[in-house]
Amino acid sequence: MLYMEENKDDDRVLDLFTPEFKRLKARNPPPDLSEVLDLSSPKPNELFCPYLAIESDLTPINGLKPSREWNVYQFPRFPGFFVVQNPFLDGYDRYWVSRCLKDFPSNKDNLTNLSALGEKRGQNLWDDFVKKQSSMLSKGDPLRQLRWTTLGYHYNWTTKDYSDDNQGDFPQDVNCLSQYLAASLGLGPYHAEAAIVNYYHLDSTLAGHTDHSELDLSAPLFSISFGQKAIFLLGGTTKAVKPMAVYVRSGDVCVMSGDSRLAYHAVPKILSTPTFPKISTSSHSQKNSVRGDVGSKVIENVNQSAADENADDDPLKEKSAPAKRQADLNSSLDASESCACKLQKLIDTSCEHFSHMTPMGHSIQQGLDLVVMNCDNHKLLTQNCSDHSYKEYQSNIDQVNAGIVSVLSNLDFNYFSLYLKSSRINLNVRQVLPPGIKRLKDFSRQNKSL
């Protein structure tokens, strides 16, 4: 069957996105997933290549690996789209899971699909679930009715826009996390002003759409996943572009920026995977470690909790060939080197990877062009991190880091783990306003004066 899409000029063009979404969504018979891109695969692939994240001069947020150790991938067919393979230290993603399940839905500043209907009981969903001491998340459980929570500027699902009259305080920890991600990828300065937390179960899907309601469409979108594995489908700015499907695992961060900022995307399938990974005793460099004596107590306490739960190891612990290439690339660079020196090392290290590319329009030169663009981003990064735009980050990060320590030192993760055995949480963060604009009304006035 051929699918057609109507564009803004009322012309009908071939739709390549919808049939692939429906194929992957199907259950009976189950679809062939052999072409879904697996970033942990040891096979060289012409569809993705390493992207270098470097350490900025920002005070690190607790619980992330040093950014130079991140495995980040870019995609020649979809410039501006990146996947950061789980940058969280073992167990620190539990902090964000607890925020998304326990804190955000119960905060009266935020909206959920239940509170939007006038149902106050949505604010007590997590506490009620824990009190029942359930051994599983049943389909009839009220917690399973929670589909989304919005933070900051609340997205209006009917009008598909934002309003100054419909917003709450945006959580500083989410802002700091997204700002640190942006700075480490050369995509700053950044200021998070809205977020949508989606709650998926094994029978959930998210249909193809674009995110175009924000006033600043040059700022990236960050999509952070926790729990069960999903298939992420990415297309182009029209459905006429053949989409790419990629596995997204717990802790992974998808970034949509540049040419991919307005691309169609969807989640056609959630896949059952092993239980949430336990916390290991692996440590961070001192710069990125949890600070103070309380930090060591956090690690000890949460490790003991993990041992009690007897959770399975993360199936992605074995370093894949692409991840090894990324590690080799990162270790070859010195922070004190000039961008030109880094570029030459990037080229030398990357040539082996690009030499594996097949004749699908992705030449070695195209790959090296991406490396040059990567280096240009790092030049911007150096400028941005000393910029006044990060003053808010530096003034809040100590309090945020202390909060992470405090939560983890007292967190019983048993019921969160139970929820994640059949569910996936996705934290989608975006910047709404252009730099220098404080309110939507200010942007309207500025446009009228031009």
C-alpha positions in Angstrom: 0.0 0.0 0.0 1.3 3.5 -0.9 0.9 6.3 1.7 0.8 9.9 0.6 1.4 13.0 2.6 -0.1 16.5 1.8 2.5 19.3 2.1 1.8 23.0 2.6 1.4 23.6 -1.1 -1.4 21.0 -1.2 0.7 18.7 -3.3 0.7 15.0 -2.5 4.1 13.4 -2.0 5.1 9.8 -1.2 5.0 9.0 2.5 7.9 6.7 3.5 7.6 7.3 7.2 4.1 5.9 8.0 4.5 2.5 6.5 7.8 1.9 8.3 6.2 3.0 11.6 3.3 0.6 11.1 5.6 -2.2 10.1 7.7 -1.9 13.2 4.6 -1.4 15.4 3.0 -4.7 14.3 2.7 -7.5 16.7 1.2 -10.4 14.7 3.3 -11.4 12.9 6.2 -9.7 14.7 8.3 -7.5 12.4 11.8 -8.2 11.1 14.1 -6.0 13.2 17.3 -6.9 11.5 17.7 -3.5 10.0 17.2 -1.6 13.2 20.5 0.1 14.0 22.2 -1.2 17.1 24.9 1.1 18.4 26.3 -1.7 20.5 26.9 -3.9 17.4 30.5 -4.8 16.8 30.0 -4.5 13.0 31.2 -1.4 11.3 28.3 0.5 9.9 28.1 3.3 7.3 25.1 4.8 9.1 26.9 6.1 12.1 30.3 7.3 13.3 31.8 8.7 16.5 31.4 12.2 17.7 33.7 13.7 20.3 32.4 15.1 23.5 34.9 17.1 25.6 35.0 18.4 29.1 33.9 21.9 29.5 34.9 24.2 32.4 31.5 23.9 34.0 31.3 22.3 37.4 30.1 18.7 36.6 26.7 17.5 37.6 26.9 14.5 40.0 26.3 11.1 38.5 27.6 11.6 34.9 30.8 10.0 33.6 33.5 12.4 32.5 32.2 13.7 29.2 35.4 12.7 27.4 34.5 9.1 28.2 31.0 9.3 26.7 30.2 7.2 23.6 28.5 9.7 21.3 27.4 8.9 17.7 26.4 11.0 14.8 24.6 10.0 11.6 25.7 11.2 8.1 22.2 10.8 6.7 20.7 12.8 9.6 23.0 15.7 10.5 22.3 17.2 13.8 21.0 14.0 15.4 23.2 12.4 18.1 22.9 9.5 20.5 24.9 9.5 23.7 25.1 6.0 25.0 24.2 6.0 28.7 26.5 8.7 30.2 25.3 8.0 33.7 27.5 6.4 36.3 25.9 3.1 37.5 22.9 3.8 39.7 22.8 7.6 39.4 20.1 7.3 36.8 17.9 6.2 39.7 17.8 9.7 40.9 16.2 10.8 37.7 13.8 7.9 37.7 12.6 8.8 41.2 12.2 12.4 40.1 10.1 11.4 37.0 7.9 9.0 38.9 7.6 10.3 42.4 8.3 14.0 42.4 7.2 15.5 39.1 3.7 14.1 38.9 2.9 15.0 42.6 4.2 18.6 42.2 1.3 21.0 41.9 3.3 23.2 39.6 3.3 20.5 37.0 0.4 19.0 34.9 -0.3 15.4 34.1 -2.8 13.7 31.8 -4.9 13.1 34.9 -4.7 16.5 36.5 -5.5 18.0 33.1 -8.9 16.3 33.5 -9.4 17.7 37.0 -8.4 14.5 38.8 -6.6 15.3 42.0 -5.8 11.7 42.6 -3.0 11.9 40.0 -0.9 13.7 42.6 -0.8 10.6 44.9 -0.2 7.9 42.3 3.2 6.9 43.4 2.6 6.9 47.2 -0.6 4.9 46.6 1.3 2.3 44.5 4.0 1.9 47.2 1.5 1.5 50.0 -0.2 -1.4 48.2 3.1 -3.3 48.3 2.4 -4.8 44.9 4.6 -7.4 43.4 4.0 -6.2 39.8 2.5 -3.2 37.9 -0.9 -4.6 36.8 -2.8 -3.2 33.9 -5.6 -2.1 36.2 -3.3 -0.1 38.5 -4.0 3.6 38.6 -0.3 4.4 38.2 -0.5 2.8 34.8 -2.9 5.5 33.7 -0.2 8.1 34.0 0.8 8.9 30.5 2.6 12.3 30.7 3.7 15.1 33.0 4.7 18.5 31.7 7.2 20.8 33.5 7.8 24.6 33.1 5.9 25.9 30.1 3.0 23.4 29.8 2.4 22.2 26.3 -1.2 22.7 25.2 -2.2 19.5 23.5 -5.2 21.1 21.8 -3.7 24.3 20.5 -0.2 22.9 20.3 1.5 25.9 21.7 2.7 27.5 25.0 1.4 30.4 27.1 2.9 32.7 29.8 -0.3 32.0 31.7 0.2 28.3 31.7 3.5 27.5 33.3 5.2 26.4 36.5 8.7 26.7 37.9 11.1 24.6 35.9 13.2 22.2 38.0 16.8 23.4 38.3 18.2 19.9 38.3 16.7 19.2 34.8 17.9 22.5 33.6 21.5 21.9 34.9 21.5 18.4 33.3 20.4 19.6 29.9 22.8 22.6 30.1 25.7 20.3 30.9 24.8 18.0 28.0 24.6 20.9 25.6 27.9 22.3 26.7 29.7 18.9 26.4 28.4 18.4 22.9 29.1 22.0 21.7 25.4 22.9 21.4 25.3 25.6 24.1 24.4 28.0 25.4 21.2 26.4 26.5 18.3 27.1 28.9 15.7 24.5 29.5 12.2 26.0 29.9 9.8 23.1 29.1 9.8 19.3 29.4 7.4 16.5 28.8 7.9 13.2 30.7 6.3 10.3 28.8 5.5 7.0 30.5 5.4 4.0 28.2 4.5 0.4 28.8 5.2 -2.7 26.6 2.1 -2.1 24.6 2.7 1.7 24.1 3.7 3.6 21.0 4.3 7.2 20.0 3.1 8.2 16.5 5.2 10.2 14.1 5.3 13.9 14.7 7.6 17.0 14.7 8.3 19.3 17.7 7.8 22.8 16.2 5.9 24.8 18.9 9.0 26.3 20.5 9.9 29.9 19.5 13.6 29.0 19.3 13.9 26.2 16.9 17.7 26.5 16.7 18.1 25.1 20.3 18.3 21.3 20.5 15.9 18.8 22.0 17.1 16.3 24.6 15.4 13.0 25.0 16.6 10.9 27.9 15.4 7.3 28.4 15.1 5.1 31.4 13.8 1.5 31.7 12.9 -0.8 28.8 14.5 -0.7 25.4 12.7 1.1 22.6 12.9 1.5 18.9 13.3 5.2 17.9 12.3 6.1 14.3 13.8 9.2 12.8 12.9 10.7 9.4 13.3 14.1 7.8 11.4 17.3 7.7 8.8 15.6 5.4 7.6 12.1 5.5 9.1 11.6 2.0 12.4 10.9 3.6 13.2 7.2 4.3 13.4 6.9 8.1 16.1 5.3 10.2 15.3 3.0 13.1 17.7 2.8 16.1 17.6 1.0 19.4 17.5 3.3 22.5 18.4 1.7 25.8 18.1 2.8 29.4 20.2 5.9 30.1 20.7 6.8 26.4 20.3 10.4 25.4 18.9 11.3 21.9 19.7 14.8 20.7 17.8 16.5 17.8 19.6 19.7 16.6 20.4 21.5 13.4 18.9 19.9 10.3 17.2 17.2 12.5 15.6 19.6 14.9 12.3 19.6 12.9 12.5 16.0 11.7 9.6 13.5 12.0 10.2 11.0 14.8 8.3 8.2 16.5 8.5 5.3 18.9 6.8 2.3 17.2 7.8 -0.3 19.8 8.9 -1.0 23.4 10.9 -4.1 23.9 11.2 -6.2 27.1 14.8 -6.3 28.4 16.5 -7.4 31.6 15.8 -5.7 34.9 17.2 -2.3 35.8 21.0 -2.5 36.3 22.6 -2.6 39.7 25.1 0.0 41.0 28.7 -1.0 40.7 31.6 0.3 42.8 33.3 1.9 39.8 34.3 5.4 40.6 34.5 8.7 38.8 37.5 11.0 38.5 37.7 13.3 41.6 36.5 16.2 39.6 33.2 14.4 38.7 32.7 12.4 41.9 30.1 13.0 44.5 31.5 15.6 46.8 32.2 15.2 50.6 32.0 12.4 53.1 28.3 12.0 52.5 29.1 11.0 48.9 30.9 7.9 49.9 28.0 7.0 52.2 25.7 7.3 49.2 27.7 4.9 47.2 27.9 2.4 50.1 24.2 2.7 50.9 23.0 2.3 47.3 25.4 -0.5 46.6 24.0 -2.4 49.6 20.5 -1.7 48.3 21.4 -3.0 44.9 22.9 -6.1 46.4 19.7 -6.7 48.4 17.7 -6.4 45.2 20.0 -8.9 43.4 19.4 -7.0 40.2 20.9 -8.2 36.9 23.9 -6.5 35.4 23.5 -4.1 32.6 23.7 -6.1 29.3 25.6 -3.3 27.6 28.7 -3.4 29.9 30.8 -5.2 27.3 32.5 -2.5 25.2 31.5 -2.8 21.6 33.8 -2.1 18.6 32.2 1.3 18.0 32.6 2.1 21.7 36.2 1.0 21.6 36.9 3.3 18.7 35.3 6.2 20.6 37.4 5.4 23.7 40.5 5.2 21.5 39.6 8.5 19.9 39.0 10.2 23.3 42.2 8.9 24.9 44.3 10.2 22.1 43.4 13.8 22.8 44.9 16.1 25.3 42.8 18.9 26.7 45.6 21.4 26.4 46.0 20.8 22.6 44.9 23.3 20.0 41.8 22.5 18.0 44.1 22.0 14.9 46.0 19.3 16.7 42.9 17.7 17.9 41.5 17.8 14.4 44.5 15.9 13.0 44.2 13.3 15.7 40.5 13.0 15.0 41.2 12.4 11.3 43.9 9.9 12.0 41.8 7.9 14.5 38.6 8.2 12.4 40.0 7.1 9.0 40.0 3.4 10.0 36.3 3.7 10.9 35.3 5.5 7.7 37.3 3.1 5.5 34.7 0.5 6.4 31.9 2.5 4.8 30.2 0.9 1.9 29.3 2.8 -1.4 26.0 4.2 -0.1 27.0 7.8 -0.7 29.0 8.0 2.5 32.7 8.5 1.5 35.7 8.9 3.7 35.7 12.6 2.9 32.1 13.0 4.0 33.0 11.4 7.2 35.9 13.7 7.7 33.7 16.7 7.0 31.7 15.6 10.1 34.9 15.5 12.1 35.8 19.0 11.0 32.3 20.2 12.0 32.8 18.4 15.4 36.0 20.4 15.9 34.2 23.7 15.0 31.6 22.9 17.7 34.4 22.6 20.3 35.6 26.1 19.4 32.1 27.3 20.1 32.1 25.3 23.3 35.2 27.0 24.6 33.6 30.4 24.1 30.2 29.5 25.5 31.3 28.0 28.8 32.9 31.2 29.9 29.9 33.1 28.7 27.4 34.8 31.1 24.8 32.4 29.8 26.1 29.8 32.2 26.1 32.0 35.2 22.7 30.5 36.3 24.2 27.0 36.0 27.2 27.8 38.2 25.0 29.5 40.8 22.7 26.4 41.1 25.0 23.4 40.5 26.2 23.0 44.1 22.6 22.9 45.4 21.6 20.5 42.6 24.6 18.2 43.4 23.8 18.2 47.1 20.2 17.3 46.3 21.3 14.3 44.2 23.4 13.1 47.1 20.6 13.5 49.6 18.0 11.7 47.5 20.3 8.7 46.7 21.4 8.3 50.3 17.8 7.6 51.3 16.3 6.0 48.2 14.6 2.6 48.3 14.6 1.7 44.6 12.6 -1.6 44.9 9.3 -0.3 43.7 10.9 1.9 41.0 12.7 -1.2 39.7 9.3 -3.0 39.8 7.8 -0.3 37.6 10.6 -0.3 35.1 10.4 -4.1 34.5 7.5 -3.4 32.2 7.8 0.3 31.5 9.9 3.0 30.0 10.3 6.7 31.0 11.3 9.4 28.6 12.3 12.8 29.7 12.0 15.3 26.8 13.6 18.7 27.4 13.4 21.8 25.2 14.2 25.5 25.2 11.2 27.6 24.3 12.4 31.1 24.1 15.3 32.7 22.1 18.2 34.0 24.2 17.5 37.2 25.9 13.8 36.8 25.9 12.1 36.2 29.3 8.5 35.8 28.3 6.5 34.8 25.2 4.8 38.2 25.3 8.2 39.9 25.1 9.0 38.0 21.9 5.6 39.1 20.4 6.4 42.7 21.2 9.9 42.5 19.8 8.5 41.1 16.5 5.9 43.8 16.2 8.6 46.5 16.6 10.7 45.1 13.8 
